[in-house]
Amino acid sequence: MEYYPENRIGLVVKSAGSIAKCISIIRKYNPISMAEIKTAIENKAFVFDCEYIDDAGVRKVRRCYDELVKAGATVEIYADGELETREFISNLLNS
């Protein structure tokens, strides 16, 4: 398994129908260069992440996830280094 940092919640794009479309979506939430996003996608690294105690950041993670999935990407959510579900994000925000 890849290394994903603890105390962070983030998104990993496992596959994308259109990398260009994914980059466009991710740039709305993470203002890094297109090359950095492309490298993160290719390396299965976080394309967007935040501390999991940051409510505003977690909401952005959820919105970015939803947009990527709607665009046809396969996206995984990692929280505190563990694979999680979208429901986990909602529960985290409700607690």
WOKA-V732279 format. One record per residue. N is the residue number from 1. D_CENTER is the distance of its C-alpha to the mean C-alpha in whole Angstrom. Layout:
BEGIN
n = (N,N)
d_center = (D_CENTER,D_CENTER)
END
This chain:
BEGIN
n = (1,2,3,4,5,6,7,8,9,10,11,12,13,14,15,16,17,18,19,20,21,22,23,24,25,26,27,28,29,30,31,32,33,34,35,36,37,38,39,40,41,42,43,44,45,46,47,48,49,50,51,52,53,54,55,56,57,58,59,60,61,62,63,64,65,66,67,68,69,70,71,72,73,74,75,76,77,78,79,80,81,82,83,84,85,86,87,88,89,90,91,92,93,94,95)
d_center = (17,14,14,12,13,15,14,11,8,4,2,5,7,10,13,13,16,16,14,16,14,11,12,13,11,8,12,12,10,10,13,14,16,15,17,14,11,13,14,11,10,14,13,11,9,6,5,5,6,9,12,12,16,14,15,14,11,10,11,9,6,8,9,7,6,10,10,9,11,14,14,14,11,11,7,7,6,8,10,13,13,13,12,11,12,11,14,13,11,14,17,15,16,19,21)
END
